[in-house]
Amino acid sequence: MNEYTLFLIPILALLINQVVKVIIFLIKGQFSWSQIFAYGGMPSSHTALATSLLITMGYFRGLDSPEFAIVLIMAIVIVKDAAGIRRKLGQQAAIINHLIKKLPDKEEYKFPVLNERFGHSNMEIIIGFLVSIVTSYLLINLGL
Protein backbone atom coordinates (compact mmCIF):
# COMPACT_ATOMS: atom_id res chain seq x y z
CA MET A 1 0.00 0.00 0.00
CA ASN A 2 1.35 3.40 -0.93
CA GLU A 3 0.62 6.53 1.09
CA TYR A 4 -2.23 7.61 -1.21
CA THR A 5 -4.17 4.33 -1.35
CA LEU A 6 -6.65 5.25 1.37
CA PHE A 7 -7.49 8.39 -0.62
CA LEU A 8 -7.28 7.08 -4.19
CA ILE A 9 -9.53 4.04 -3.95
CA PRO A 10 -12.60 5.94 -2.63
CA ILE A 11 -12.04 8.79 -5.13
CA LEU A 12 -11.75 6.33 -8.03
CA ALA A 13 -14.84 4.49 -6.78
CA LEU A 14 -16.68 7.83 -6.75
CA LEU A 15 -15.53 8.66 -10.29
CA ILE A 16 -16.51 5.20 -11.58
CA ASN A 17 -19.91 5.63 -9.92
CA GLN A 18 -20.31 8.99 -11.68
CA VAL A 19 -19.48 7.34 -15.02
CA VAL A 20 -22.19 4.74 -14.35
CA LYS A 21 -24.60 7.58 -13.52
CA VAL A 22 -23.79 9.37 -16.79
CA ILE A 23 -24.28 6.14 -18.77
CA ILE A 24 -27.69 5.67 -17.15
CA PHE A 25 -28.67 9.25 -18.02
CA LEU A 26 -27.50 8.69 -21.61
CA ILE A 27 -29.54 5.49 -21.91
CA LYS A 28 -32.61 7.33 -20.60
CA GLY A 29 -31.96 10.23 -23.00
CA GLN A 30 -31.72 12.64 -20.07
CA PHE A 31 -28.03 13.57 -20.17
CA SER A 32 -26.82 17.10 -19.61
CA TRP A 33 -23.39 18.25 -18.46
CA SER A 34 -24.90 19.82 -15.34
CA GLN A 35 -26.00 16.37 -14.12
CA ILE A 36 -22.41 15.23 -13.69
CA PHE A 37 -22.13 17.23 -10.47
CA ALA A 38 -25.83 17.35 -9.53
CA TYR A 39 -27.36 15.78 -6.45
CA GLY A 40 -29.49 12.68 -6.64
CA GLY A 41 -29.82 10.11 -9.38
CA MET A 42 -28.91 6.49 -9.90
CA PRO A 43 -26.61 5.31 -8.35
CA SER A 44 -25.84 7.27 -5.19
CA SER A 45 -22.35 8.77 -5.35
CA HIS A 46 -22.47 9.73 -1.69
CA THR A 47 -23.09 6.11 -0.77
CA ALA A 48 -20.37 4.91 -3.15
CA LEU A 49 -17.77 7.26 -1.70
CA ALA A 50 -18.65 6.56 1.94
CA THR A 51 -18.82 2.80 1.41
CA SER A 52 -15.58 2.66 -0.53
CA LEU A 53 -13.78 4.58 2.21
CA LEU A 54 -15.28 2.17 4.75
CA ILE A 55 -14.17 -0.90 2.78
CA THR A 56 -10.71 0.52 2.15
CA MET A 57 -10.20 1.49 5.77
CA GLY A 58 -11.45 -1.88 6.99
CA TYR A 59 -9.16 -3.73 4.60
CA PHE A 60 -5.98 -1.76 5.28
CA ARG A 61 -6.45 -0.71 8.92
CA GLY A 62 -8.62 -3.56 10.21
CA LEU A 63 -12.21 -3.85 11.36
CA ASP A 64 -11.14 -3.26 14.95
CA SER A 65 -9.23 -0.04 14.25
CA PRO A 66 -10.32 3.38 15.49
CA GLU A 67 -10.15 4.65 11.88
CA PHE A 68 -12.68 2.04 10.77
CA ALA A 69 -15.02 2.97 13.64
CA ILE A 70 -14.87 6.66 12.70
CA VAL A 71 -15.48 5.96 9.02
CA LEU A 72 -18.36 3.60 9.86
CA ILE A 73 -20.13 6.34 11.82
CA MET A 74 -19.50 8.86 9.05
CA ALA A 75 -20.79 6.43 6.39
CA ILE A 76 -24.00 5.86 8.36
CA VAL A 77 -24.57 9.61 8.67
CA ILE A 78 -23.84 10.24 4.97
CA VAL A 79 -26.13 7.46 3.71
CA LYS A 80 -28.90 8.37 6.15
CA ASP A 81 -28.64 11.99 5.04
CA ALA A 82 -28.76 11.05 1.35
CA ALA A 83 -31.85 8.90 1.84
CA GLY A 84 -33.62 10.99 4.43
CA ILE A 85 -33.09 14.70 4.81
CA ARG A 86 -32.03 15.43 1.24
CA ARG A 87 -34.88 13.34 -0.22
CA LYS A 88 -37.34 15.30 1.95
CA LEU A 89 -35.83 18.56 0.65
CA GLY A 90 -36.58 17.41 -2.89
CA GLN A 91 -40.16 16.55 -1.97
CA GLN A 92 -40.61 19.95 -0.34
CA ALA A 93 -39.17 21.66 -3.42
CA ALA A 94 -41.69 19.84 -5.63
CA ILE A 95 -44.57 21.00 -3.44
CA ILE A 96 -43.28 24.59 -3.35
CA ASN A 97 -42.84 24.60 -7.15
CA HIS A 98 -46.42 23.34 -7.51
CA LEU A 99 -47.73 26.07 -5.22
CA ILE A 100 -45.79 28.76 -7.08
CA LYS A 101 -47.34 27.65 -10.38
CA LYS A 102 -50.78 28.29 -8.85
CA LEU A 103 -49.92 31.95 -8.25
CA PRO A 104 -51.10 34.61 -10.71
CA ASP A 105 -48.65 35.02 -13.62
CA LYS A 106 -47.43 38.44 -12.42
CA GLU A 107 -46.47 36.91 -9.06
CA GLU A 108 -45.17 33.54 -10.25
CA TYR A 109 -42.12 34.95 -12.05
CA LYS A 110 -40.80 36.42 -8.79
CA PHE A 111 -39.87 32.96 -7.48
CA PRO A 112 -37.13 30.71 -8.84
CA VAL A 113 -37.89 27.14 -9.82
CA LEU A 114 -36.37 24.96 -7.12
CA ASN A 115 -34.29 21.89 -7.85
CA GLU A 116 -36.36 18.85 -6.91
CA ARG A 117 -33.62 16.25 -7.15
CA PHE A 118 -31.53 16.16 -3.98
CA GLY A 119 -31.82 12.85 -2.23
CA HIS A 120 -31.79 9.21 -3.18
CA SER A 121 -34.30 6.41 -3.22
CA ASN A 122 -33.45 3.19 -1.42
CA MET A 123 -32.69 1.53 -4.79
CA GLU A 124 -30.24 4.30 -5.75
CA ILE A 125 -28.47 3.82 -2.43
CA ILE A 126 -28.34 0.03 -2.80
CA ILE A 127 -26.91 0.30 -6.33
CA GLY A 128 -24.35 2.91 -5.14
CA PHE A 129 -23.41 0.51 -2.36
CA LEU A 130 -22.99 -2.40 -4.81
CA VAL A 131 -20.98 -0.32 -7.31
CA SER A 132 -18.74 0.73 -4.43
CA ILE A 133 -18.17 -2.85 -3.25
CA VAL A 134 -17.24 -4.03 -6.74
CA THR A 135 -14.99 -1.10 -7.59
CA SER A 136 -13.27 -1.08 -4.19
CA TYR A 137 -12.65 -4.82 -4.39
CA LEU A 138 -11.20 -4.54 -7.90
CA LEU A 139 -9.03 -1.53 -7.03
CA ILE A 140 -7.70 -3.17 -3.86
CA ASN A 141 -6.86 -6.34 -5.80
CA LEU A 142 -5.12 -4.32 -8.52
CA GLY A 143 -2.70 -3.30 -5.80
CA LEU A 144 -3.47 0.40 -6.01
C-alpha positions in Angstrom: 0.0 0.0 0.0 1.3 3.4 -0.9 0.6 6.5 1.1 -2.2 7.6 -1.2 -4.2 4.3 -1.3 -6.7 5.3 1.4 -7.5 8.4 -0.6 -7.3 7.1 -4.2 -9.5 4.0 -3.9 -12.6 5.9 -2.6 -12.0 8.8 -5.1 -11.7 6.3 -8.0 -14.8 4.5 -6.8 -16.7 7.8 -6.7 -15.5 8.7 -10.3 -16.5 5.2 -11.6 -19.9 5.6 -9.9 -20.3 9.0 -11.7 -19.5 7.3 -15.0 -22.2 4.7 -14.4 -24.6 7.6 -13.5 -23.8 9.4 -16.8 -24.3 6.1 -18.8 -27.7 5.7 -17.1 -28.7 9.3 -18.0 -27.5 8.7 -21.6 -29.5 5.5 -21.9 -32.6 7.3 -20.6 -32.0 10.2 -23.0 -31.7 12.6 -20.1 -28.0 13.6 -20.2 -26.8 17.1 -19.6 -23.4 18.2 -18.5 -24.9 19.8 -15.3 -26.0 16.4 -14.1 -22.4 15.2 -13.7 -22.1 17.2 -10.5 -25.8 17.3 -9.5 -27.4 15.8 -6.5 -29.5 12.7 -6.6 -29.8 10.1 -9.4 -28.9 6.5 -9.9 -26.6 5.3 -8.3 -25.8 7.3 -5.2 -22.3 8.8 -5.3 -22.5 9.7 -1.7 -23.1 6.1 -0.8 -20.4 4.9 -3.1 -17.8 7.3 -1.7 -18.6 6.6 1.9 -18.8 2.8 1.4 -15.6 2.7 -0.5 -13.8 4.6 2.2 -15.3 2.2 4.8 -14.2 -0.9 2.8 -10.7 0.5 2.1 -10.2 1.5 5.8 -11.5 -1.9 7.0 -9.2 -3.7 4.6 -6.0 -1.8 5.3 -6.5 -0.7 8.9 -8.6 -3.6 10.2 -12.2 -3.9 11.4 -11.1 -3.3 15.0 -9.2 0.0 14.3 -10.3 3.4 15.5 -10.1 4.7 11.9 -12.7 2.0 10.8 -15.0 3.0 13.6 -14.9 6.7 12.7 -15.5 6.0 9.0 -18.4 3.6 9.9 -20.1 6.3 11.8 -19.5 8.9 9.0 -20.8 6.4 6.4 -24.0 5.9 8.4 -24.6 9.6 8.7 -23.8 10.2 5.0 -26.1 7.5 3.7 -28.9 8.4 6.2 -28.6 12.0 5.0 -28.8 11.0 1.3 -31.8 8.9 1.8 -33.6 11.0 4.4 -33.1 14.7 4.8 -32.0 15.4 1.2 -34.9 13.3 -0.2 -37.3 15.3 2.0 -35.8 18.6 0.6 -36.6 17.4 -2.9 -40.2 16.5 -2.0 -40.6 19.9 -0.3 -39.2 21.7 -3.4 -41.7 19.8 -5.6 -44.6 21.0 -3.4 -43.3 24.6 -3.3 -42.8 24.6 -7.2 -46.4 23.3 -7.5 -47.7 26.1 -5.2 -45.8 28.8 -7.1 -47.3 27.7 -10.4 -50.8 28.3 -8.9 -49.9 32.0 -8.3 -51.1 34.6 -10.7 -48.6 35.0 -13.6 -47.4 38.4 -12.4 -46.5 36.9 -9.1 -45.2 33.5 -10.3 -42.1 35.0 -12.1 -40.8 36.4 -8.8 -39.9 33.0 -7.5 -37.1 30.7 -8.8 -37.9 27.1 -9.8 -36.4 25.0 -7.1 -34.3 21.9 -7.8 -36.4 18.9 -6.9 -33.6 16.3 -7.2 -31.5 16.2 -4.0 -31.8 12.9 -2.2 -31.8 9.2 -3.2 -34.3 6.4 -3.2 -33.5 3.2 -1.4 -32.7 1.5 -4.8 -30.2 4.3 -5.8 -28.5 3.8 -2.4 -28.3 0.0 -2.8 -26.9 0.3 -6.3 -24.4 2.9 -5.1 -23.4 0.5 -2.4 -23.0 -2.4 -4.8 -21.0 -0.3 -7.3 -18.7 0.7 -4.4 -18.2 -2.8 -3.3 -17.2 -4.0 -6.7 -15.0 -1.1 -7.6 -13.3 -1.1 -4.2 -12.7 -4.8 -4.4 -11.2 -4.5 -7.9 -9.0 -1.5 -7.0 -7.7 -3.2 -3.9 -6.9 -6.3 -5.8 -5.1 -4.3 -8.5 -2.7 -3.3 -5.8 -3.5 0.4 -6.0 
